[in-house]
C-alpha cells in the first residue's frame, strides 16, 4: 500500500508540474489585468490576427493638413505576402500603386509622374525602416512591431493593455494598445528618438467577416513637431474573393519622381 501511494504521489506531482509549466490563458475582461502574463497575452493577440489569402475592399480616404481637406476613393486588392494593389479615383481614375515585397511602383495622372524602386530608397529619404509587411499590417489591423519578438513591458492603463519594448530603439519607439475584451489592436504610436516627430495609427472600428476581424475605420496622424496631418481610411464592401487581378502598367511619357 505504501509503495502504491508513493507511485500515485509521483504521478500527481508530475501532473501538477506539467500543468504549472503551461502558459496561463488570458481571458477576455472589461478592464486590463494588472501584471498580466505577457507571454500568454501576446500569444492571445497573435492568435487573433486575421488569416486570409486574398482581400478586396473599397476605401474612402480623407486627408486633412489643417488647411484643406481632400477626399478620394481607393480600390484595394491584396494577396497576403505577395502584392497590395491600390487604384485611386476622384470621379475619374487619378493614380495607381502596386506594392510587392521587393518593390513599390505608382503613377499619378495630374502631373504625369511615376515612381518605381525599392523600400530602401524611400526609407533613406525619411529615416524610416518600413517594408511590405508594414503596409500589409496597416490594412489588416496588425502591429508593425511583433510583440512576440524581443522583450516587452506592460504600461498600466485602465482601458487598454499597453505594451512597449524594453530598451531603446534606434529608429522608432513603438507603443501598442490592445482591447482587453477582443484583444484587437486599437492604436499604435511611434516616436522618432531625438525628435518631436510621431506617427499615431488608431483603429476606431472593426467588422467581423467569416470569423475574421478587420478594421473598417483607420485614422493616421503624423506630427512633425509643429503641425499635424491626418489621413482617415473608411473601408466598405470588404470580401475575400479569389477572383482578383492586379493590372498595372506605367503609361508612356511619364516622368520619374526622384527623391
PyMOL commands that set and color helices and strands:
alter all, ss='L'
color gray80, all
select helices_A, chain A and resi 2-21+38-47+119-126+132-140
alter helices_A, ss='H'
color red, helices_A
select strands_A, chain A and resi 54-64+69-79+83-89+93-100+103-108+113-117+152-155+160-165+172-179+185-192+198-209+212-223+228-239+255-256
alter strands_A, ss='S'
color yellow, strands_A
deselect
rebuild
show_as cartoon
